[in-house]
Amino acid sequence: MQYQKEIHEYLENHKSEMLDLLGKLVAVRSVQGEAGENMPFGSEPAKALKIMLDACQESGFQIENLDNYAGSADLNEKKPELGILAHLDVVPEGDGWTHDPYQMTYDPDSDKLFGRGTSDDKGPAVASLFAMKAVHDLQIPMKSGVRLIFGTNEENGSEDLEYYMKHRTLPPMVFTPDGDYPVINLEKGMCRLKLSAEFTDGNSKILKLDAGNVINAVPAQASAVLTDSSPETVQQVVHDLQKCYPVTIPETEIAFDNNLVTVSVNGESAHASTPEKGRNALTFLLEILDSLHLKGQQGEILHKLFVSFPYGETDGKSLGISAEDELSGGLTCVLSVMQMDKNQLTAYADIRFPVCCTGAEIISRMQKTLAPVTVEAILCDEPHHTDENSPFVQTLLNVYESVTGNKGECLAIGGGTYVHHIEGGVAFGATFPDTDVHMHGAEEFIKLEHFLLDAEMMALAITELCAE
């Protein structure tokens, strides 16, 4: 591929500069904070944006800071035909780190750069800058412009991108290095639904139920407090269920105090786009409770939810919404959060659906199936699909094959990327196949080799799409 050798050598020679900039960015805890004057997402995301834009300006690029929502850097004065979209905000560090999450650490034995944001998405953002810098410094003749766009709110709703698109026009070709290689060209649609019900007959036996913390994950814990039940009865129910689920049954603990039985279930979490990888503590708890044959409105509602969200089912079949197509695969459905007392119930479900159906169809079917439970949509995004045979996508796949030697192919995912609402947009990297970079978790990392390859592939994407 033209210019590949020169670009590779350039990046090897500028590796220390890349690492220095990434270290500066990792040191900023750019988690969304309290909004301030000209700082819509707090001071730290704005600080990270300034560091990046300063580096772009020092590299000779024309920059723009759009009210600290997002910033951009242009390769030249030509009209941008290609946009590379990355983000500089991060999720909180959480627990379980061995390394300091805000001091980038290199382990030469594993070739890993540890730190929050190294893979999501500060590392790829730095790689995009040095990709454009390589093209600029090597004086590769260009027929069109390239624009880097750096957001600061991807992790909390992408208001940054929404603001940018209201005030600026995106280039006709856009990719984000905020996904997986080779190319993600199809993202399932997503519905997030709120379920609610009230109990007015005074016949409730469950005093409290609590499960899940976030809508987009299989709940790992669920618990309920019951009155007028014996621990022996509940234990027998759990024992009987063990015969049905001898391998996948979550761990269940039963406690008895002050005439109250507490049932606690410990399952295994998983992302809502791949619920089959988890063990849903909430739906298993519902099966336990339904097996107690509770009476009244509360018992009827619990039965409705149990038969609609049976433990182990993740395709929505019992809700009547199961769907699958060749392009995007099957629908996934997770009952992920629930709070209940003796008077009311509130729950949330996350559904990822293929291109063969619509969000409106899914909501309508669920409203009919779950009645008298109230079902309302709090979010509904239709699927995103970019033609894999477009010259843009095929060029990215060819770049991936040329650099890695591996087959380039398009991927369909249940999650959403930064380009979900950008027509024709795709994700190009930056996570390599079969690599768990601990994104959003403790000990997040990017391999130094992959960091350099990211920059090389983005530079070649620029030259293949925009050079003379």
ABEGO torsion letter per residue (X at the ends): XBGAAAAAAAAAAAAAAAAAAAAAAAABBABBBBBBBGBAAEAAAAAAAAAAAAAAAAAGBBBBBBGGABBBBBABABBBABBBBBBABBBBAEBGBABBAABBBBBAAAGBBBEBGAAOAAAAAAAAAAAAAAAAAAGBBBABBBBBBBBAAAAAGGAAAAAAAAABBBBABBBBAABBOABBABBBBBBBBBBBBBBAAGABABABBBBEABAABBBABBBBBBBGBBAAAAAAAAAAAAAABAAABBBBBBBBBGGBBBBBBBBBBBBAABAAABBBAAAAAAAAAAAAGBBEAAAAAAAAAAAABBBGBAAGAAAGABBBBAAAEBBBBBBABBBBBAABBBBBBBBBBBAABBAAAAAAAAAAAAOABBBBBABBBBBBBBBAABAAAAAAAAAAAAAAGBBBBBBBBABBBAAAABBGBBBBOABBBGBBAGBGBBGBBBBAAAAAAAAAAAAAAAAAAABX
